[in-house]
């Protein structure tokens, strides 16, 4: 199987015939209902590749114990399917306590698409297990850039989420190689870092503003902020990553002058191409001014959370939902600002022409998106064809 990303590959798993039709045509009108889908949404190449690699491993290693190091992707349905197929979890919500210590060379362990922390990889290698590494090549890209920064003496500034599997793996790599890092989650946190770089905020105040795990151990601000290089968790909002890069660059111009910038600043876009394509396509469909924008994906999925921000930015009522179970006269959704699961009534206009736009995160199966679309159509008093599924 090729390791080169190709976002034009046909879906290999969790296919839905109606969603494939919508993917090709972009819209579907039924009665009073106008359904809009962006040109790019749902499973990215890396997720589809990871699922295909798991299925190949199940066939190749039939009869042997198989484990996932952690969630394969951030979608509860898919991870549930893994458990139903007899694949155990070593870490995370469904992790089996003490399982890592009981591994033998007869076990097969799957490394998730997000990659893994150095310490976990070393523990697995020490146990002699067969490894199936589904790490997405787009995730490897920021790792390579980070290693380059380390060789050149730069501290890595990560636009990401503290605790996210991908960012944890990057931080582990930096620490293992003897380097240092700072994680900023959004533009507001980056502004606090910029103030520190310009000398307008002290380090104690900066630490109070950022997450308590945002800094590498034994971080020394004078030494470790002298030279910084930026990478992005691959699933962040691309426009925000660019704004953060510009903000920190401008702060260093104030501190070091334009002439000194070449010695103290590096910036490199490591946003996944599929993430960028999905965000750009979502923006385009929002431009058609739908009455409602529905984003389908796991509540802990970073790229899905950022897709939900697209509608908010344009003032379109937007709902981040996990699947069809929460869709009814009352809708259950994740509030973007607080992260709380909330409900809303009268969210879907009951009369007149109705335009609904949908998108789905990179770890959302087409089958789930199709169920959501059919449920919304039903609530609007219209009927869509039943799914012809391929899983």
Secondary structure as UniProt FT lines:
FT   TURN            7..8
FT   STRAND          15..16
FT   HELIX           17..25
FT   STRAND          27..30
FT   TURN            31..32
FT   STRAND          33..37
FT   HELIX           45..60
FT   TURN            61..63
FT   STRAND          66..68
FT   HELIX           76..84
FT   TURN            85..86
FT   STRAND          87..89
FT   TURN            93..94
FT   TURN            97..99
FT   HELIX           100..102
FT   TURN            105..106
FT   STRAND          108..111
FT   TURN            113..114
FT   HELIX           118..127
FT   STRAND          130..133
FT   HELIX           137..151
FT   TURN            152..153
FT   STRAND          155..159
FT   TURN            162..163
FT   HELIX           165..176
FT   TURN            177..178
FT   STRAND          181..184
FT   HELIX           187..197
FT   TURN            198..199
FT   HELIX           203..209
FT   TURN            212..213
FT   TURN            217..218
FT   HELIX           221..224
FT   STRAND          228..232
FT   TURN            234..235
FT   HELIX           238..264
FT   STRAND          265..267
FT   HELIX           273..286
FT   TURN            287..288
FT   STRAND          292..296
FT   TURN            299..300
FT   HELIX           302..313
FT   TURN            314..315
FT   STRAND          318..321
FT   HELIX           324..326
FT   STRAND          330..334
FT   TURN            336..338
FT   STRAND          341..345
FT   STRAND          354..360
FT   TURN            362..363
FT   HELIX           366..379
FT   TURN            380..381
FT   STRAND          389..390
//
